[in-house]
């Protein structure tokens, strides 16, 4: 049934669809499932390139057992404002977490960052993070230390002198600039190899091409980040139904 759990044969069909390069929406149509169900299933089980039906099925069974074992701890879904569906929000948080993990960020750090980005207040205390994520205070402390070291989170004190953790919008600008610097460093290292191997040799010529390509990419990342920085501090335009003016399509944001 469309509203029930995915079966193992359905997961096998998802794996075949991914192997054939089908979009999530097409796989969902063939299985008579919501596209969000397919997206969530794939992203929480390795992503489109590493999804394995058998492994995904076993992982789901393990999660179900853990939920049954931890049920006495009380409900994990926090009350939702603005009429949001708590289950839909939770599923989105899992999808967002999986996407961050695909960039190389560890799971707990990804969960904490997503939690901060999806809260209306824009900041949370350690106790609130523990309650929402149902993990130990030590796990939160370790995750915050990592995120703070990466410049993704900062600390502040509220009126009750409680320490709160904040993920600023401007963090994405800083991350892009850091990425541009890292890319520029790669270009410099490649160019050093040209001198070592000789500019007239095939290896030296190859490294020079790499250096020029990476230089171009680095400069454009930095330029684009500077030009787009104001977007992080500007409220999106909304249509009459409250939706943003952009249209999501396969992970891209299309604008007129």
HELIX and SHEET records of a PDB file:
HELIX    1   1 UNK A    8  UNK A   19  1                                  12    
HELIX    2   2 UNK A   24  UNK A   31  1                                   8    
HELIX    3   3 UNK A   35  UNK A   43  1                                   9    
HELIX    4   4 UNK A   47  UNK A   50  1                                   4    
HELIX    5   5 UNK A   53  UNK A   70  1                                  18    
HELIX    6   6 UNK A   71  UNK A   73  5                                   3    
HELIX    7   7 UNK A   86  UNK A  102  1                                  17    
HELIX    8   8 UNK A  107  UNK A  117  1                                  11    
HELIX    9   9 UNK A  126  UNK A  133  1                                   8    
HELIX   10  10 UNK A  137  UNK A  149  1                                  13    
HELIX   11  11 UNK A  171  UNK A  197  1                                  27    
HELIX   12  12 UNK A  202  UNK A  228  1                                  27    
HELIX   13  13 UNK A  229  UNK A  233  5                                   5    
SHEET    1   A 3 UNK A 123  UNK A 125  0                                        
SHEET    2   A 3 UNK A 163  UNK A 166 -1                                        
SHEET    3   A 3 UNK A 154  UNK A 157 -1                                        
SHEET    1   B 2 UNK A 247  UNK A 249  0                                        
SHEET    2   B 2 UNK A 252  UNK A 254 -1                                        
END                                                                             
